[in-house]
Amino acid sequence: MLHNLLPNTLPFLGFFTGLVIVYYLIPHRFRWLLLLLGSLFFYGTFNVGYVALLAGFTLFIYLMSLVTAARQGGLRRVLLVVGLVGGVIPLLVFKYYDNFFLRYLLTAPSIPRLNWLLPAGLSFYTFSCLSYLVDIYRGKLPVEKHLGRMALYVAFFPKLLAGPIDRATTFLPQLLKPARFNREEVALGLQMVLWGLVKKVVIADRLAVFVNQVYQSPGTASPVDLVLASYFFAFQIYCDFSGYTDMAIGMGRVLGINLMENFRRPYFSTSINEFWTQRWHISLTRWFRDYMFIPLGGSRVAKWRFYLNLIVVFAVSGLWHGSNLVFLIWGTLQGVWQVLALMTAPARNWIAKLLRVPGKVGTVISALAVFHMVLTGWVFFAVGYVRGTAATLNDALTVFRQVGKDFTDLPSQFAHKSYSPELLLSFGLLGFLILMEVMEERWNLWAKMRVRPVYLRWAVYYALILGLLAFGVWQQTRFVYMAF
């Protein structure tokens, strides 16, 4: 059996290349089967048991969608609830039973632990299936009677491990349209795959080495290292996660299947609302908006209830990310930031007008403020990710205490710190990333590349490939969001 068949490995490159060649050689009517078998093979390289769970889960959702669509009235609602509860049970058992319920709620030593590993991608395909059931109930799409196409929606390998959380309303209709080989679309898809690979292997995995070293034991780390590791983690998680989704979307485009956008240069956000609704993990934010926030009443309720809805949704989002208490705090904090931003908006606008802050200066100040609001939350997230089940709230608070006790002395400590070549290289790569993001934000850089001369495009591609070979950290293979 193959191991580590991940998008950032050479075995996967061979797998994907072979699949694409066969895909465009065979008739359209067989392509769903090729993609399904390829997706199951891909997933089985992690653990054959994962495939069995995925198959059983898919069959359950498929049957519940059929019976729900065939009924009306109260019985239809009952069947929806049964489907949703049954759909979320695997997530509760594998993800939360040991590490949340037994750790924080059911503390009796006589209650047995399961010690089951969390199947890769479970959080993502669970949400995809729950949205499918709700959309069937709401009449947003006809029920999919073809079990194979339904299974492919759940298991499609580019998005299986870490999203984006695509909707059946947009994914399933694409399977019915014959995809023709389009050089421009394939080139654009491969371009996205290459850039996503650079973000993951060259930037994220290089930053991860320092972050893991510092956050494994925050109590013994220096304030300077904690500050650097916290900033590094903000860019590590962005490059890791957006790198994966760039690759997923790119692979989908090569196969003629469009997946939804998931990131849009989030650290340029000028408000915390913009960060979450328009730029960061867009597919998840829209999922919570459509299937939780709006059903709770959304913003069409009393102001206090609106604020409570925001905090509750973000708290649940935090638990979706991880079963540790630090993730719940991280999510709740994002909700609190949202509420505070709404409450203080009139005062902040009044102060800006009073001080006559120029537009561009105000944009930079707002972006920096939002970035640091998000950064405080990343401390909890980083502790939960790096230390895993051993993470405690005190670990995160230790980071703040360590930095806070010498806060006024930090400039001097930074000036006297000995910077290794590895750290200097990391700074340089972050500068390169920010430059690329600025150009993409202002000029839609990658779209413009499509109309540039061939020699210029290939010069850029070769430069990125050389960067992969020269600066890539290939020992790190797991993507951050595979842990959730």
C-alpha positions in Angstrom: 0.0 0.0 0.0 1.1 3.5 -0.7 1.7 5.9 2.2 1.6 9.6 2.5 -0.3 9.9 -0.9 -0.7 13.7 -0.2 -0.8 16.5 -2.8 2.6 17.6 -1.7 4.4 14.3 -2.4 5.9 12.8 -5.6 3.8 9.6 -5.5 0.7 11.8 -5.6 2.1 13.6 -8.7 2.3 10.3 -10.5 -1.2 9.3 -9.4 -2.7 12.5 -10.5 -0.9 12.6 -13.8 -2.0 9.1 -14.7 -5.6 9.7 -13.6 -5.8 12.9 -15.8 -4.5 11.1 -18.9 -7.0 8.3 -18.5 -9.8 10.8 -17.6 -9.6 12.6 -21.0 -9.1 9.3 -23.0 -12.3 7.6 -21.8 -15.9 8.4 -22.7 -17.7 10.9 -20.4 -20.1 8.2 -19.1 -17.3 6.4 -17.4 -15.5 9.3 -15.9 -17.5 9.5 -12.7 -16.5 5.9 -12.0 -12.8 6.6 -12.7 -12.9 9.6 -10.3 -14.7 7.7 -7.6 -12.4 4.7 -7.8 -9.4 7.1 -7.8 -10.8 9.0 -4.8 -11.3 5.8 -2.9 -7.9 4.5 -3.7 -6.4 7.8 -2.7 -8.3 7.7 0.7 -7.4 4.1 1.2 -3.7 4.9 1.2 -4.2 6.5 4.6 -6.2 3.7 6.2 -8.5 1.1 4.5 -10.9 1.5 7.5 -11.4 5.1 6.5 -12.9 3.9 3.2 -15.3 1.6 5.0 -16.5 4.5 7.2 -16.8 6.8 4.2 -18.8 4.2 2.3 -21.2 3.5 5.2 -21.6 7.2 5.9 -22.3 8.0 2.2 -24.8 5.2 1.9 -26.7 6.4 5.0 -26.8 10.0 3.7 -27.9 8.7 0.3 -30.8 6.7 1.7 -31.9 9.4 4.1 -32.0 11.9 1.2 -34.2 9.6 -0.8 -36.7 9.0 1.9 -36.7 12.7 3.0 -37.3 13.9 -0.6 -40.2 11.4 -0.9 -42.1 12.7 2.1 -44.0 15.8 3.0 -45.0 17.7 6.1 -44.1 16.7 9.6 -42.7 13.3 8.6 -40.3 15.1 6.2 -39.0 17.2 9.1 -38.6 14.1 11.3 -36.6 12.3 8.6 -34.4 15.4 8.2 -33.6 15.4 11.9 -32.9 11.7 11.9 -30.5 12.2 8.9 -28.8 15.1 10.6 -28.4 13.3 13.9 -27.2 10.2 12.2 -24.8 12.2 10.1 -23.2 13.9 13.0 -22.7 10.8 15.2 -19.5 9.6 13.6 -18.0 13.1 14.2 -19.1 13.1 17.8 -17.7 9.6 18.4 -14.4 9.9 16.6 -13.6 13.6 17.3 -15.2 14.5 20.6 -15.9 11.4 22.7 -12.4 11.0 24.1 -10.9 14.4 23.8 -13.9 16.6 24.8 -16.7 14.7 26.5 -14.5 12.4 28.7 -12.0 15.2 29.3 -14.3 18.0 30.3 -17.8 16.7 30.8 -17.8 12.9 31.7 -14.8 12.7 34.0 -15.7 9.4 35.8 -12.6 7.1 35.5 -14.9 4.1 35.0 -16.2 5.4 31.6 -14.1 3.6 28.9 -12.0 5.5 26.3 -12.2 4.5 22.7 -8.7 5.7 21.6 -9.8 5.8 18.0 -7.9 7.9 15.5 -9.8 10.8 13.8 -10.4 9.8 10.1 -8.8 12.3 7.8 -11.3 14.7 6.2 -14.2 13.5 8.5 -15.1 17.1 9.6 -15.2 18.3 6.0 -17.2 15.5 4.3 -19.7 15.5 7.3 -20.5 19.2 6.7 -20.8 18.6 2.9 -23.3 15.8 3.5 -25.3 17.7 6.2 -25.7 20.7 3.8 -26.8 18.3 1.1 -29.6 16.9 3.3 -30.8 20.4 4.3 -30.8 21.5 0.7 -32.8 18.5 -0.3 -35.3 19.3 2.5 -35.5 23.0 1.4 -36.0 22.0 -2.3 -32.8 23.7 -3.5 -31.9 20.7 -5.7 -33.4 17.4 -6.8 -32.4 14.4 -4.9 -29.4 12.6 -6.5 -30.6 9.1 -7.3 -27.3 7.9 -8.8 -25.4 6.5 -5.9 -22.1 6.7 -7.7 -22.4 10.4 -8.4 -23.5 11.0 -4.8 -20.5 9.0 -3.5 -18.2 11.1 -5.8 -19.6 14.3 -4.4 -18.6 13.1 -0.9 -15.3 11.5 -1.8 -13.9 13.7 -4.6 -10.2 13.5 -3.7 -9.0 17.1 -4.3 -11.3 18.4 -1.6 -11.7 15.3 0.6 -9.0 16.0 3.2 -9.4 19.7 3.8 -12.0 21.2 1.6 -13.3 23.6 0.4 -16.7 22.5 1.7 -18.4 22.5 -1.7 -22.2 22.4 -2.1 -24.0 19.7 -3.9 -26.0 22.4 -5.7 -22.9 23.4 -7.6 -20.9 20.2 -7.7 -23.4 17.6 -8.8 -24.6 19.4 -12.0 -21.0 19.6 -13.2 -20.8 15.8 -13.3 -23.5 15.7 -16.0 -21.6 18.0 -18.4 -19.0 16.4 -20.6 -15.6 18.0 -19.8 -13.5 18.7 -22.9 -9.7 19.2 -22.6 -9.2 22.9 -22.5 -5.5 24.0 -22.6 -6.2 27.3 -21.0 -8.2 25.9 -18.1 -5.6 23.1 -17.6 -2.8 25.6 -17.6 -4.6 27.8 -15.1 -5.3 24.7 -12.9 -1.6 23.6 -12.9 -0.6 27.1 -12.2 -2.7 27.1 -9.0 -1.4 23.7 -8.0 2.2 25.0 -8.4 1.6 28.1 -6.4 -0.3 26.2 -3.7 2.7 23.7 -3.5 5.1 26.6 -3.1 3.0 28.1 -0.3 2.8 24.7 1.5 6.3 23.3 1.0 8.5 26.3 0.8 6.8 28.7 3.2 4.4 26.9 5.6 6.6 23.8 6.3 9.7 26.0 6.8 7.9 28.2 9.3 6.5 25.1 11.0 9.9 23.9 12.1 10.4 27.0 14.3 6.8 27.2 15.4 6.8 23.6 16.6 10.0 24.0 18.4 8.8 27.0 20.4 5.2 26.0 21.0 6.0 22.5 22.2 7.2 24.1 25.4 6.0 27.7 25.6 7.0 28.0 29.3 10.7 27.6 28.5 10.8 29.8 25.4 12.0 33.4 25.3 9.6 36.2 24.8 11.2 37.0 21.5 10.9 33.5 20.2 7.3 33.4 21.3 6.5 36.6 19.4 8.3 35.3 16.3 6.6 31.9 16.5 3.2 33.5 16.9 3.7 35.7 13.8 5.1 32.7 12.0 2.1 30.6 12.8 -0.3 33.2 11.4 1.5 32.8 8.1 2.1 29.1 8.4 -1.6 28.2 8.8 -2.5 30.6 6.0 0.1 29.2 3.6 -0.7 25.6 4.6 -4.4 25.8 4.4 -4.7 28.2 1.4 -2.0 26.2 -0.3 -4.0 23.0 0.0 -7.2 24.7 -1.3 -5.3 26.3 -4.2 -4.1 22.8 -5.1 -7.6 21.3 -4.7 -9.2 24.0 -6.8 -6.4 23.7 -9.4 -6.8 20.0 -9.7 -10.5 20.4 -10.1 -10.0 22.8 -12.9 -7.7 20.4 -14.7 -10.5 17.8 -14.5 -13.1 20.4 -15.6 -14.7 20.7 -12.2 -15.0 24.1 -10.5 -14.7 24.2 -6.7 -15.6 27.3 -4.7 -13.0 29.9 -3.7 -11.9 29.5 -0.1 -9.3 32.2 0.5 -8.9 35.8 -0.8 -5.8 37.3 0.8 -7.3 37.5 4.3 -4.6 39.5 6.0 -5.6 42.5 3.9 -9.0 42.6 5.6 -9.9 46.0 7.1 -12.6 44.6 9.4 -13.0 41.4 11.3 -16.3 40.8 9.5 -14.5 41.1 6.1 -11.9 38.6 7.3 -14.4 35.9 8.1 -17.1 36.5 5.6 -15.1 37.4 2.5 -11.5 36.3 2.8 -10.8 33.4 5.2 -12.1 29.8 4.9 -15.0 31.2 2.9 -16.7 27.9 2.4 -16.9 27.2 6.1 -18.1 30.7 7.0 -20.9 30.5 4.4 -21.8 27.0 5.7 -22.3 28.3 9.2 -24.2 31.4 7.9 -26.6 29.3 5.8 -27.2 26.3 8.1 -26.8 27.8 11.6 -26.7 31.6 11.8 -29.7 32.3 9.6 -31.9 29.5 11.2 -31.0 31.0 14.6 -32.6 34.2 13.4 -29.4 35.8 12.0 -29.5 39.6 12.3 -33.3 39.8 12.0 -33.8 39.7 15.8 -33.2 41.9 18.8 -29.7 43.3 18.9 -28.7 41.3 22.0 -29.9 38.1 20.3 -28.0 39.0 17.1 -24.8 39.4 19.1 -25.5 36.2 21.0 -26.1 34.4 17.7 -22.7 35.6 16.4 -20.9 34.4 19.5 -22.6 31.0 19.5 -21.9 30.4 15.8 -18.2 31.2 16.2 -18.0 29.1 19.4 -19.4 26.1 17.5 -17.0 26.9 14.7 -14.2 26.7 17.2 -15.3 23.3 18.4 -15.6 22.1 14.7 -11.9 22.9 14.4 -10.8 20.9 17.4 -12.1 19.0 20.4 -9.8 20.8 22.9 -11.0 23.6 25.1 -8.5 26.0 23.5 -10.3 25.8 20.2 -13.6 26.6 21.9 -12.0 29.7 23.3 -10.4 30.6 20.0 -13.8 30.4 18.3 -15.6 32.3 21.0 -13.0 35.0 20.9 -13.6 35.5 17.2 -17.3 36.0 18.0 -16.5 38.5 20.7 -14.3 40.4 18.2 -17.2 40.6 15.8 -19.6 41.9 18.5 -17.1 44.5 19.7 -16.4 45.7 16.2 -20.1 46.2 15.6 -20.6 48.0 19.0 -17.7 50.4 18.5 -18.1 51.1 14.8 -19.9 54.5 15.3 -17.2 55.7 17.7 -14.3 54.5 15.5 -15.8 56.3 12.5 -16.3 59.5 14.4 -12.7 59.4 15.6 -11.4 58.8 12.1 -13.3 61.8 10.8 -12.2 63.9 13.7 -8.5 63.1 13.1 -9.0 63.3 9.3 -7.1 60.1 8.7 -6.3 59.8 5.0 -8.0 56.8 3.3 -4.9 54.8 2.5 -3.5 55.4 6.0 -6.7 54.3 7.5 -6.8 51.2 5.4 -3.3 50.2 6.6 -4.1 50.9 10.2 -7.4 48.9 10.0 -5.7 46.0 8.3 -2.9 45.9 11.0 -5.5 46.1 13.7 -7.5 43.2 12.3 -4.4 41.2 11.7 -3.4 41.5 15.4 -6.9 40.7 16.6 -6.8 37.5 14.6 -3.2 36.9 15.8 -4.3 36.8 19.5 -6.7 34.0 18.6 -4.0 32.1 16.7 -2.1 31.7 19.9 -4.8 29.4 21.3 -5.1 27.7 17.9 -1.3 27.2 17.7 -1.2 25.6 21.1 -4.0 23.3 20.3 -2.5 22.2 17.0 1.2 21.9 18.1 0.6 20.2 21.5 -2.5 18.2 20.4 -4.4 16.5 23.1 -1.8 17.6 25.7 -2.7 21.3 25.1 -4.2 23.2 28.0 -5.6 26.6 28.4 -2.6 27.4 30.7 -0.2 26.8 27.7 -1.9 29.6 25.8 -2.0 31.9 28.8 1.7 31.1 29.4 2.5 32.6 25.9 0.8 35.9 26.9 2.4 35.9 30.3 5.9 35.3 28.9 5.5 38.1 26.4 3.8 40.5 28.7 6.3 40.4 31.5 9.1 41.7 29.3 6.9 43.6 26.8 8.7 47.0 27.2 12.1 45.3 26.8 11.1 43.4 23.6 12.7 46.0 21.2 16.0 45.6 22.9 15.7 41.8 23.0 15.0 41.7 19.2 18.0 44.0 18.5 20.3 41.7 20.4 18.9 38.4 19.3 21.2 36.2 17.2 19.3 35.4 13.9 20.2 32.1 12.3 20.4 31.8 8.5 17.2 29.7 8.7 15.3 32.6 10.4 16.6 35.1 8.0 15.5 32.9 5.1 12.1 32.7 6.7 11.9 36.5 6.9 12.8 36.7 3.2 10.2 34.2 2.2 7.5 36.1 4.1 8.6 39.2 2.4 8.2 37.4 -1.0 4.8 36.1 0.0 3.5 39.6 1.1 4.9 41.1 -2.2 3.0 38.5 -4.2 -0.2 39.0 -2.2 0.0 42.8 -2.7 0.4 42.4 -6.5 -2.4 39.9 -6.6 -4.7 42.2 -4.6 -4.0 45.2 -6.8 -3.6 43.7 -10.3 -5.0 40.1 -10.2 -1.5 38.9 -10.9 -2.3 35.3 -11.8 -5.0 36.2 -14.2 -2.7 38.6 -16.0 -0.1 35.9 -16.3 -2.4 34.0 -18.7 -2.0 36.8 -21.4 1.7 37.3 -20.9 4.2 36.1 -23.5 5.0 32.4 -23.2 8.7 33.0 -22.3 7.6 35.2 -19.4 5.1 32.7 -18.1 7.6 29.8 -18.2 10.3 31.9 -16.6 8.0 32.4 -13.6 7.0 28.7 -13.6 10.7 27.6 -13.7 11.6 30.1 -10.9 8.8 28.6 -8.7 9.9 25.1 -9.5 13.6 26.0 -8.7 12.3 27.5 -5.4 10.6 24.3 -4.6 13.8 22.3 -5.2 16.1 24.7 -3.4 14.0 25.8 -0.4 11.3 23.2 0.0 11.0 21.4 3.3 9.8 18.0 2.2 10.0 16.1 5.5 6.7 17.8 6.6 3.8 16.2 4.8 0.7 16.6 6.8 -1.5 19.6 6.2 -2.6 21.5 9.3 -6.4 21.1 8.7 -6.0 17.3 8.3 -5.8 17.3 12.1 -9.4 18.7 12.3 
